[in-house]
Amino acid sequence: MHTIVMTGATRGIGRVAVDRIISDDPEAHLVLLAREPGGSTLARRLASTGRQVTAINTDLLSMRSVRNATARLLEQFASGRLPPLRTLVGNAGLQFTNNTTATSDGLEATFAINVLANHVLIRNLESAFRTPARIVITVSDTHFGDFSHNLGMVPAPRWQDPGTIARIGAFPHPDTVAAGRAAYSTSKLAAIYSIHEFARRLPEDITITGFNPGFVPGTDLARDAGRMANFAMRRVLPLVAFTPLATSKSVAGQYLAQAALGDTPATTGAYINRGRAERSSDESYEPVRERQLWDTLEQLAHQHAR
């Protein structure tokens, strides 16, 4: 038996991936880090089918909550109540309609959940991995910043000092949807930088990869959006899923499960685009930025995860 810890499992592509993971890996004890009541409800439903699934109440927008969740995990690993940790899947993510939404820690919410929360999870759980182990972080092809990858719907990343990106108001006209989407694409570029830096620092028998599901209409990624935007995401844009421009939720979830189970060939630090490893954007290979981001994340983790 072994443990797979997963965020973003209660909805969207994560929910699809969960079914595939517990079907293809009967030796896995799946731990869902999710807010209540969604996490417990899903865990009970899956456990009723005979699978080993538990939930830990976790608010990924609060670094204290993330710290508390990892402390509970470490205690359960040490006591033997959970089998050894083999896999961490950081699939949670959000896109806000502005660049002014702050967390209880005073951080910009997109950056907090898409970048910092994963950093805190990995750093706190690093000692618990039983190798060989695997970490998969969901990223996005919006980090390319061109029409062929984002259909003109998301502005290109606008990289700045990481400490600035971590705070609200980093992008022009911060109360607009455009600023919120720029924060999103920039956070996904930052996630890839973080993956590259972890790949250099983690033991070589712990692999870390980024997973891009492509454009997946019909999910709750932009659930913070207004009524009309959500209507378009749920009713209009799903039609795009039947074209080569997008990926359906069911297919993207299957790809995520494959990455989590190690069925997609990829070396540490790789960018998995749907079902295969490819090169991410040219801008995503910047060692100086990666080290600067690492230092900022370490500082923020120390300040806000205590």
N, C-alpha and C positions, 0 to 999 in steps of 0.2 A: 504494500500500500504506500501511497505517497499523496502529498497535498498539492492542490492547485489553488492558488489564491487569485481572485478575479474581481476587478471593478467594472462597472458599466455592464452588468450581467442581466439586469432586470428588464431591459427594453431594447428595441432596435436590433442591430446586428449582434450585440452581446447575448441577447436572449436566444437567438438562433444558434449561436456558437455553443452555448451551454448544452443544448440538447445533443449536439454532435459530440461534444467532449465526453459527456457521461455515457453516451452510447458506444463510442470507440475506445474509451479508456476505463474499463470497469474497475481497475485498481485505484482510481483516483478518488480522493476525498476532496470535494469541491467546497471551498470557503468563499462566500460572497461578501464583499465589503460594500454595503449599501445602506442608504437611509431607510428607516422604518416608515411604513410597514412593508414596503415592497420587498426588501431582502428576506425578512422572515416568512412572508407569504409564499414567495417562490421557493425558499428552502424547504418549507413544509410540504409543498406540492410535489417537489422532486423526491424528497425523502419518502413520501408515501408510495413511491414506485420501487422502493428497495435500494435506492442509491444513497451514498454517504454524502450528504450536503448539509452544511450549516451556514448561518449568517451572523455577521458581526455588524452592529449598527455603526455606520461610519458616514460622517459628513465630510466629503473631500474638499469642501470649501473652507473647512476649519482645520488648521494644521494641528491644533490640540487634539481634535477628534481623530485625525490620522495617527498621531502619536499614540493615543490611547488604544486604538485598534491594533496597532503593531505590538504594543506591550502585551495585550491579551493573546495575540498569536504566539509571541515568544514564550509566554508562560505555558501555553498549551503544547508547544513543541517540546519544551524542556520536561514537562510532566509526562509526556507520552500520550496525552489525550488526542493529539493530532499526529498522524504519521509524518515523516520527514518532508520538508518543503522541496519540491522539484521545479515548480513553475509559478511564475507571477505574470498575470495578464493585466496590463493597465489600459483598459478600454474606455474608461469614463472620459467624457469630454462635453463641453458646452460652448455654444456660440451666442453671445449677447447682442442686443440691438443697439448698444452704445458702448462707449469706453469709459463709462462713469460708474459702473456697478462694482461696489467694493465688498470685500468679505469682512467678516467680523475682525479679522486681523489687520484690516486697512489696506489689503492688497487688491489689485485689479483681478476680478473674478475669473476671467478667461485664462490669464496666466497662472493663477493659483491652481485651478483644477487641471489644466492641460499640461502644465510643466512642473510646478513646485510639488504638487501632491505626489506625483510619480517619483520625484527625487527623494522625498522623505520616506516613501514606502520602501524603495530599494535600499537606501542607506540604513534604515532601521532593521530590515529583514536580511541584510547581506550575510550576517553571521549564521543565519538559520538554514541556508540552502544546503541540501545534500547533493553533491555533485555526482555526475554531470547535471547541470540545471539550466533553465531557460527563462528568459524574460522577454516578453513581447509588449511593445507599447504602440497603441494605435496613433498614427500620424495622419497626414493628409497631403494630397497632391496640390492643394491650394498653395503650398509653400513654393511651387514653381512660379506662380504669379503671372501666367500667361493664359490666353483664351483657350488653348487646346486642353488645359488641365482644369480650368475653373469656369468655363463657359461665360466668362465676363461677369460673373455674379459676385466674385470676391476680389477685392483689391490685392495687389501684390504685397508681400511682406515689406515692412519699412523698419529695417533693423536699426536699433539705437543701443545706447548703454543699457545692459540688462536691468540695472536698478531702476531706470526710467520706465521700461516696459512693464515692470512689476507693479507700477503704480497707476492709478486712474489718470486720464487726461494725457496720455502719451502721444495720441494721434490727433491730427487737426479736426476741429469741430467734433469734440469727443461725445457730444450728446446725439450724434447721428448714427444711422445704421451703417454707413460707410466706415465710420471709425470703429464700430464694433466688429465689422468683418475684417478690417485691417488688423485689429488686435488678434483675431482668430488666426489668420494666415501667418502672422508673425509668431504667434505662440506655437504653431505647428513647425515652423522653421526652428524655433528654439528647442522643441522636443527632439528634433533630429540632431541638433548640436549636442544636446544632453546625451543622447544615445551614443554618439561617437566618442564623447569623453568617457562615459561609463565603459565602453568597449576597451579603452586603453587602461582603465584603472581596475576593473574587475578581474578576478582570477580567470585564467584562460579556459577553465572548465565550466564557467558560467557565461553562456552566450546571451547577448542582448540584441534584439532586432526591432526595427520599426515596421509597422504594418499599415499600408494604405488601402482602404477599402474602395477607393474611388468615390465618385459622386453617387450617394445613395439617397434618393428621394424617398419621402415617406417615413423617415425616422423622427425621433424627438430631439435631434441635435439642437435645433433652434426653437425649443419649446418656450423660450423667453420672449419670442417674437409676438407681435400683435395678432389680432384675429384674422386679418386678411392674409398676412404672411403665412400663418400656420395653415390656413385654408389652401393656399397655393402649394405649400410643401406637402400636404397630405392628399390633396385631390387632383391637382394639375401636374405637378412635377413627377409624380410616380409614373405618368405615361412616358416620360423620358427614359425610364428604366428599360423600356423595350427597344431602345436604340443603342448603338455602340458607345454613346456618350456617357452612359451611366451603368451602375451595377445595381441589381435588385437587392433588397434586404436579405432575402434568403440565400442568394449566391455569396454576397459579401460576408454573411455570417459563417458560411461553410469555409470560406477562405481564411477567416480569422481562426476558426477551430483548427484548420490544418497547420497554421503557423504556431498556434499554442501547443499542439501535439507533436511538433517537430517534423511534420510530414512535408514541409516545404523546404527544400535544400537552401541553406543560407548560412553564411559565416557571421561571426559576431560583428556588430556594427552595420549590418546590411539593411537595405531598404527593400522590403517585400511589397511589391506592387501587385495587389490582388493575389495571384497564385504563384508568383515567381520573383526572385531577387533581381533587382535592376538598379541602375544608378539614379540617385536622387538628383536634385538640381545642382548646377555648378556652385551656386551660392551656399549650398548646404555643407560644403567642405571648406571650413575656415577654422583651423586649429586655434588661432588667437581668440576668435569669438567664443569658441567652445570652452577654452580655459577661463575666459572672463565670465561666461555664464555659470560655469561650475562654481567659481568663487562667490558669485552673487547668490546662487542657490544654497550653498553651504551657510552663508551668512544669514539668509532669510530663514532657513531651517532652524538655525540656532536661536534666532530671535523669536520665532512664532510657534515652534513645536514643543516648547517647554511646558 
